[in-house]
């Protein structure tokens, strides 16, 4: 969508620039010259309406370009969040593996309290009052 918008804007801008460059002489009715040929004649009202149509097409191209850029940014944020979640998961898995290998060799699991078992430190998370945890 981004590329289509850019192409549409460029084509509209090029067509408008060519029309202006090849048609500097004016009058009530004049022939439009484009690349050495005269495809049609136009009056003042036709030139005005043609300008409005070109402006609308240019606006459509701009809208498509901005929509495509926003879509790309949204997809990029989602991919970045997914990569961050995977990295955080892998880091927590590594901490869990490190914690399980740090147990003493004479650990039998009997008669020990939960406080004597190694725990992984989790970072403190800030909670607003009256919000769920």
mmCIF file of the C-alpha atoms, coordinates in Angstrom:
data_MODEL
# 
_entry.id   MODEL 
# 
loop_
_atom_site.group_PDB 
_atom_site.id 
_atom_site.type_symbol 
_atom_site.label_atom_id 
_atom_site.label_alt_id 
_atom_site.label_comp_id 
_atom_site.label_asym_id 
_atom_site.label_entity_id 
_atom_site.label_seq_id 
_atom_site.pdbx_PDB_ins_code 
_atom_site.Cartn_x 
_atom_site.Cartn_y 
_atom_site.Cartn_z 
_atom_site.occupancy 
_atom_site.B_iso_or_equiv 
_atom_site.pdbx_formal_charge 
_atom_site.auth_seq_id 
_atom_site.auth_comp_id 
_atom_site.auth_asym_id 
_atom_site.auth_atom_id 
_atom_site.pdbx_PDB_model_num 
ATOM 1   C CA . UNK A 1 1   ? 0.000   0.000   0.000   1.00 0.00 ? 1   UNK A CA 1 
ATOM 2   C CA . UNK A 1 2   ? 2.898   2.316   0.756   1.00 0.00 ? 2   UNK A CA 1 
ATOM 3   C CA . UNK A 1 3   ? 4.484   1.768   -2.656  1.00 0.00 ? 3   UNK A CA 1 
ATOM 4   C CA . UNK A 1 4   ? 1.171   2.227   -4.473  1.00 0.00 ? 4   UNK A CA 1 
ATOM 5   C CA . UNK A 1 5   ? 0.625   5.513   -2.632  1.00 0.00 ? 5   UNK A CA 1 
ATOM 6   C CA . UNK A 1 6   ? 4.097   6.769   -3.493  1.00 0.00 ? 6   UNK A CA 1 
ATOM 7   C CA . UNK A 1 7   ? 3.677   5.784   -7.162  1.00 0.00 ? 7   UNK A CA 1 
ATOM 8   C CA . UNK A 1 8   ? 0.278   7.460   -7.352  1.00 0.00 ? 8   UNK A CA 1 
ATOM 9   C CA . UNK A 1 9   ? 1.619   10.664  -5.807  1.00 0.00 ? 9   UNK A CA 1 
ATOM 10  C CA . UNK A 1 10  ? 4.653   10.699  -8.111  1.00 0.00 ? 10  UNK A CA 1 
ATOM 11  C CA . UNK A 1 11  ? 2.553   10.101  -11.222 1.00 0.00 ? 11  UNK A CA 1 
ATOM 12  C CA . UNK A 1 12  ? 0.132   12.862  -10.272 1.00 0.00 ? 12  UNK A CA 1 
ATOM 13  C CA . UNK A 1 13  ? 2.941   15.317  -9.505  1.00 0.00 ? 13  UNK A CA 1 
ATOM 14  C CA . UNK A 1 14  ? 4.716   14.465  -12.789 1.00 0.00 ? 14  UNK A CA 1 
ATOM 15  C CA . UNK A 1 15  ? 1.548   14.826  -14.847 1.00 0.00 ? 15  UNK A CA 1 
ATOM 16  C CA . UNK A 1 16  ? 0.732   18.177  -13.238 1.00 0.00 ? 16  UNK A CA 1 
ATOM 17  C CA . UNK A 1 17  ? 4.297   19.446  -13.751 1.00 0.00 ? 17  UNK A CA 1 
ATOM 18  C CA . UNK A 1 18  ? 4.229   18.376  -17.422 1.00 0.00 ? 18  UNK A CA 1 
ATOM 19  C CA . UNK A 1 19  ? 0.902   20.076  -18.009 1.00 0.00 ? 19  UNK A CA 1 
ATOM 20  C CA . UNK A 1 20  ? 2.170   23.307  -16.486 1.00 0.00 ? 20  UNK A CA 1 
ATOM 21  C CA . UNK A 1 21  ? 5.499   23.182  -18.323 1.00 0.00 ? 21  UNK A CA 1 
ATOM 22  C CA . UNK A 1 22  ? 3.999   22.469  -21.752 1.00 0.00 ? 22  UNK A CA 1 
ATOM 23  C CA . UNK A 1 23  ? 1.043   24.859  -21.426 1.00 0.00 ? 23  UNK A CA 1 
ATOM 24  C CA . UNK A 1 24  ? 2.348   28.211  -20.254 1.00 0.00 ? 24  UNK A CA 1 
ATOM 25  C CA . UNK A 1 25  ? 0.404   30.061  -22.958 1.00 0.00 ? 25  UNK A CA 1 
ATOM 26  C CA . UNK A 1 26  ? -3.248  30.455  -22.083 1.00 0.00 ? 26  UNK A CA 1 
ATOM 27  C CA . UNK A 1 27  ? -6.556  31.731  -23.371 1.00 0.00 ? 27  UNK A CA 1 
ATOM 28  C CA . UNK A 1 28  ? -10.252 31.065  -23.114 1.00 0.00 ? 28  UNK A CA 1 
ATOM 29  C CA . UNK A 1 29  ? -9.841  27.841  -25.119 1.00 0.00 ? 29  UNK A CA 1 
ATOM 30  C CA . UNK A 1 30  ? -6.481  26.294  -25.782 1.00 0.00 ? 30  UNK A CA 1 
ATOM 31  C CA . UNK A 1 31  ? -5.068  22.997  -26.859 1.00 0.00 ? 31  UNK A CA 1 
ATOM 32  C CA . UNK A 1 32  ? -3.213  20.998  -24.251 1.00 0.00 ? 32  UNK A CA 1 
ATOM 33  C CA . UNK A 1 33  ? 0.204   20.022  -25.529 1.00 0.00 ? 33  UNK A CA 1 
ATOM 34  C CA . UNK A 1 34  ? 1.824   16.954  -24.017 1.00 0.00 ? 34  UNK A CA 1 
ATOM 35  C CA . UNK A 1 35  ? 5.024   15.436  -25.468 1.00 0.00 ? 35  UNK A CA 1 
ATOM 36  C CA . UNK A 1 36  ? 4.569   17.227  -28.764 1.00 0.00 ? 36  UNK A CA 1 
ATOM 37  C CA . UNK A 1 37  ? 0.970   16.113  -29.353 1.00 0.00 ? 37  UNK A CA 1 
ATOM 38  C CA . UNK A 1 38  ? -2.328  17.816  -28.580 1.00 0.00 ? 38  UNK A CA 1 
ATOM 39  C CA . UNK A 1 39  ? -4.578  15.173  -26.961 1.00 0.00 ? 39  UNK A CA 1 
ATOM 40  C CA . UNK A 1 40  ? -7.437  17.622  -26.146 1.00 0.00 ? 40  UNK A CA 1 
ATOM 41  C CA . UNK A 1 41  ? -8.487  21.245  -25.873 1.00 0.00 ? 41  UNK A CA 1 
ATOM 42  C CA . UNK A 1 42  ? -9.609  22.692  -22.582 1.00 0.00 ? 42  UNK A CA 1 
ATOM 43  C CA . UNK A 1 43  ? -11.349 25.794  -21.313 1.00 0.00 ? 43  UNK A CA 1 
ATOM 44  C CA . UNK A 1 44  ? -10.952 27.565  -17.966 1.00 0.00 ? 44  UNK A CA 1 
ATOM 45  C CA . UNK A 1 45  ? -13.620 25.499  -16.218 1.00 0.00 ? 45  UNK A CA 1 
ATOM 46  C CA . UNK A 1 46  ? -12.093 22.263  -17.517 1.00 0.00 ? 46  UNK A CA 1 
ATOM 47  C CA . UNK A 1 47  ? -8.668  23.326  -16.271 1.00 0.00 ? 47  UNK A CA 1 
ATOM 48  C CA . UNK A 1 48  ? -10.148 24.134  -12.855 1.00 0.00 ? 48  UNK A CA 1 
ATOM 49  C CA . UNK A 1 49  ? -11.962 20.801  -12.601 1.00 0.00 ? 49  UNK A CA 1 
ATOM 50  C CA . UNK A 1 50  ? -8.866  18.974  -13.838 1.00 0.00 ? 50  UNK A CA 1 
ATOM 51  C CA . UNK A 1 51  ? -6.869  20.639  -11.068 1.00 0.00 ? 51  UNK A CA 1 
ATOM 52  C CA . UNK A 1 52  ? -9.405  19.549  -8.473  1.00 0.00 ? 52  UNK A CA 1 
ATOM 53  C CA . UNK A 1 53  ? -9.316  15.979  -9.816  1.00 0.00 ? 53  UNK A CA 1 
ATOM 54  C CA . UNK A 1 54  ? -5.512  15.954  -9.714  1.00 0.00 ? 54  UNK A CA 1 
ATOM 55  C CA . UNK A 1 55  ? -5.543  17.290  -6.153  1.00 0.00 ? 55  UNK A CA 1 
ATOM 56  C CA . UNK A 1 56  ? -7.973  14.559  -5.090  1.00 0.00 ? 56  UNK A CA 1 
ATOM 57  C CA . UNK A 1 57  ? -5.847  11.854  -6.719  1.00 0.00 ? 57  UNK A CA 1 
ATOM 58  C CA . UNK A 1 58  ? -2.756  13.295  -5.031  1.00 0.00 ? 58  UNK A CA 1 
ATOM 59  C CA . UNK A 1 59  ? -4.580  13.280  -1.683  1.00 0.00 ? 59  UNK A CA 1 
ATOM 60  C CA . UNK A 1 60  ? -5.608  9.671   -2.209  1.00 0.00 ? 60  UNK A CA 1 
ATOM 61  C CA . UNK A 1 61  ? -1.996  8.751   -2.899  1.00 0.00 ? 61  UNK A CA 1 
ATOM 62  C CA . UNK A 1 62  ? -0.861  10.596  0.223   1.00 0.00 ? 62  UNK A CA 1 
ATOM 63  C CA . UNK A 1 63  ? -3.522  8.848   2.298   1.00 0.00 ? 63  UNK A CA 1 
ATOM 64  C CA . UNK A 1 64  ? -2.461  5.433   0.963   1.00 0.00 ? 64  UNK A CA 1 
ATOM 65  C CA . UNK A 1 65  ? 1.193   6.209   1.633   1.00 0.00 ? 65  UNK A CA 1 
ATOM 66  C CA . UNK A 1 66  ? 0.545   7.297   5.224   1.00 0.00 ? 66  UNK A CA 1 
ATOM 67  C CA . UNK A 1 67  ? -1.717  4.294   5.834   1.00 0.00 ? 67  UNK A CA 1 
ATOM 68  C CA . UNK A 1 68  ? 0.990   1.948   4.551   1.00 0.00 ? 68  UNK A CA 1 
ATOM 69  C CA . UNK A 1 69  ? 3.610   3.607   6.749   1.00 0.00 ? 69  UNK A CA 1 
ATOM 70  C CA . UNK A 1 70  ? 1.356   3.291   9.807   1.00 0.00 ? 70  UNK A CA 1 
ATOM 71  C CA . UNK A 1 71  ? 0.719   -0.371  9.017   1.00 0.00 ? 71  UNK A CA 1 
ATOM 72  C CA . UNK A 1 72  ? 4.449   -1.024  8.690   1.00 0.00 ? 72  UNK A CA 1 
ATOM 73  C CA . UNK A 1 73  ? 5.108   0.730   12.018  1.00 0.00 ? 73  UNK A CA 1 
ATOM 74  C CA . UNK A 1 74  ? 2.399   -1.307  13.774  1.00 0.00 ? 74  UNK A CA 1 
ATOM 75  C CA . UNK A 1 75  ? 3.796   -4.575  12.412  1.00 0.00 ? 75  UNK A CA 1 
ATOM 76  C CA . UNK A 1 76  ? 7.294   -3.524  13.443  1.00 0.00 ? 76  UNK A CA 1 
ATOM 77  C CA . UNK A 1 77  ? 6.118   -2.803  17.014  1.00 0.00 ? 77  UNK A CA 1 
ATOM 78  C CA . UNK A 1 78  ? 4.418   -6.205  17.200  1.00 0.00 ? 78  UNK A CA 1 
ATOM 79  C CA . UNK A 1 79  ? 7.548   -7.996  15.953  1.00 0.00 ? 79  UNK A CA 1 
ATOM 80  C CA . UNK A 1 80  ? 9.727   -6.059  18.413  1.00 0.00 ? 80  UNK A CA 1 
ATOM 81  C CA . UNK A 1 81  ? 7.368   -6.921  21.296  1.00 0.00 ? 81  UNK A CA 1 
ATOM 82  C CA . UNK A 1 82  ? 7.405   -10.592 20.298  1.00 0.00 ? 82  UNK A CA 1 
ATOM 83  C CA . UNK A 1 83  ? 11.223  -10.614 20.158  1.00 0.00 ? 83  UNK A CA 1 
ATOM 84  C CA . UNK A 1 84  ? 11.353  -8.930  23.563  1.00 0.00 ? 84  UNK A CA 1 
ATOM 85  C CA . UNK A 1 85  ? 8.940   -11.503 25.034  1.00 0.00 ? 85  UNK A CA 1 
ATOM 86  C CA . UNK A 1 86  ? 11.021  -14.371 23.652  1.00 0.00 ? 86  UNK A CA 1 
ATOM 87  C CA . UNK A 1 87  ? 14.220  -12.826 25.034  1.00 0.00 ? 87  UNK A CA 1 
ATOM 88  C CA . UNK A 1 88  ? 12.597  -12.321 28.449  1.00 0.00 ? 88  UNK A CA 1 
ATOM 89  C CA . UNK A 1 89  ? 11.330  -15.907 28.434  1.00 0.00 ? 89  UNK A CA 1 
ATOM 90  C CA . UNK A 1 90  ? 14.792  -17.208 27.564  1.00 0.00 ? 90  UNK A CA 1 
ATOM 91  C CA . UNK A 1 91  ? 16.367  -15.065 30.291  1.00 0.00 ? 91  UNK A CA 1 
ATOM 92  C CA . UNK A 1 92  ? 13.909  -16.359 32.900  1.00 0.00 ? 92  UNK A CA 1 
ATOM 93  C CA . UNK A 1 93  ? 14.495  -19.922 31.716  1.00 0.00 ? 93  UNK A CA 1 
ATOM 94  C CA . UNK A 1 94  ? 18.243  -19.367 32.112  1.00 0.00 ? 94  UNK A CA 1 
ATOM 95  C CA . UNK A 1 95  ? 17.743  -17.984 35.624  1.00 0.00 ? 95  UNK A CA 1 
ATOM 96  C CA . UNK A 1 96  ? 15.620  -21.000 36.511  1.00 0.00 ? 96  UNK A CA 1 
ATOM 97  C CA . UNK A 1 97  ? 18.291  -23.362 35.168  1.00 0.00 ? 97  UNK A CA 1 
ATOM 98  C CA . UNK A 1 98  ? 20.984  -21.472 37.103  1.00 0.00 ? 98  UNK A CA 1 
ATOM 99  C CA . UNK A 1 99  ? 18.920  -21.645 40.285  1.00 0.00 ? 99  UNK A CA 1 
ATOM 100 C CA . UNK A 1 100 ? 18.367  -25.385 39.907  1.00 0.00 ? 100 UNK A CA 1 
ATOM 101 C CA . UNK A 1 101 ? 22.111  -26.042 39.433  1.00 0.00 ? 101 UNK A CA 1 
ATOM 102 C CA . UNK A 1 102 ? 23.047  -23.977 42.522  1.00 0.00 ? 102 UNK A CA 1 
ATOM 103 C CA . UNK A 1 103 ? 21.409  -26.434 44.962  1.00 0.00 ? 103 UNK A CA 1 
ATOM 104 C CA . UNK A 1 104 ? 23.786  -28.068 47.432  1.00 0.00 ? 104 UNK A CA 1 
ATOM 105 C CA . UNK A 1 105 ? 24.853  -31.608 46.616  1.00 0.00 ? 105 UNK A CA 1 
ATOM 106 C CA . UNK A 1 106 ? 23.575  -32.964 49.980  1.00 0.00 ? 106 UNK A CA 1 
ATOM 107 C CA . UNK A 1 107 ? 20.098  -31.561 49.372  1.00 0.00 ? 107 UNK A CA 1 
ATOM 108 C CA . UNK A 1 108 ? 17.624  -34.341 50.070  1.00 0.00 ? 108 UNK A CA 1 
ATOM 109 C CA . UNK A 1 109 ? 14.423  -32.377 50.067  1.00 0.00 ? 109 UNK A CA 1 
ATOM 110 C CA . UNK A 1 110 ? 13.394  -33.635 53.538  1.00 0.00 ? 110 UNK A CA 1 
ATOM 111 C CA . UNK A 1 111 ? 12.928  -31.387 56.492  1.00 0.00 ? 111 UNK A CA 1 
ATOM 112 C CA . UNK A 1 112 ? 13.883  -28.229 54.683  1.00 0.00 ? 112 UNK A CA 1 
ATOM 113 C CA . UNK A 1 113 ? 11.836  -25.133 54.720  1.00 0.00 ? 113 UNK A CA 1 
ATOM 114 C CA . UNK A 1 114 ? 10.909  -23.204 51.664  1.00 0.00 ? 114 UNK A CA 1 
ATOM 115 C CA . UNK A 1 115 ? 13.180  -20.327 52.685  1.00 0.00 ? 115 UNK A CA 1 
ATOM 116 C CA . UNK A 1 116 ? 16.265  -22.551 52.498  1.00 0.00 ? 116 UNK A CA 1 
ATOM 117 C CA . UNK A 1 117 ? 15.586  -23.457 48.862  1.00 0.00 ? 117 UNK A CA 1 
ATOM 118 C CA . UNK A 1 118 ? 17.240  -21.102 46.371  1.00 0.00 ? 118 UNK A CA 1 
ATOM 119 C CA . UNK A 1 119 ? 14.893  -18.633 44.743  1.00 0.00 ? 119 UNK A CA 1 
ATOM 120 C CA . UNK A 1 120 ? 15.320  -16.487 41.700  1.00 0.00 ? 120 UNK A CA 1 
ATOM 121 C CA . UNK A 1 121 ? 14.996  -12.758 42.185  1.00 0.00 ? 121 UNK A CA 1 
ATOM 122 C CA . UNK A 1 122 ? 12.293  -11.164 40.165  1.00 0.00 ? 122 UNK A CA 1 
ATOM 123 C CA . UNK A 1 123 ? 12.395  -7.440  39.542  1.00 0.00 ? 123 UNK A CA 1 
ATOM 124 C CA . UNK A 1 124 ? 9.834   -5.445  41.484  1.00 0.00 ? 124 UNK A CA 1 
ATOM 125 C CA . UNK A 1 125 ? 6.900   -4.370  39.394  1.00 0.00 ? 125 UNK A CA 1 
ATOM 126 C CA . UNK A 1 126 ? 5.165   -1.112  40.185  1.00 0.00 ? 126 UNK A CA 1 
ATOM 127 C CA . UNK A 1 127 ? 1.413   -1.451  40.808  1.00 0.00 ? 127 UNK A CA 1 
ATOM 128 C CA . UNK A 1 128 ? -1.072  1.371   40.897  1.00 0.00 ? 128 UNK A CA 1 
ATOM 129 C CA . UNK A 1 129 ? -3.589  1.411   43.752  1.00 0.00 ? 129 UNK A CA 1 
ATOM 130 C CA . UNK A 1 130 ? -6.906  -0.301  43.034  1.00 0.00 ? 130 UNK A CA 1 
ATOM 131 C CA . UNK A 1 131 ? -5.560  -2.087  39.963  1.00 0.00 ? 131 UNK A CA 1 
ATOM 132 C CA . UNK A 1 132 ? -5.203  -5.807  39.484  1.00 0.00 ? 132 UNK A CA 1 
ATOM 133 C CA . UNK A 1 133 ? -1.867  -7.540  39.942  1.00 0.00 ? 133 UNK A CA 1 
# 
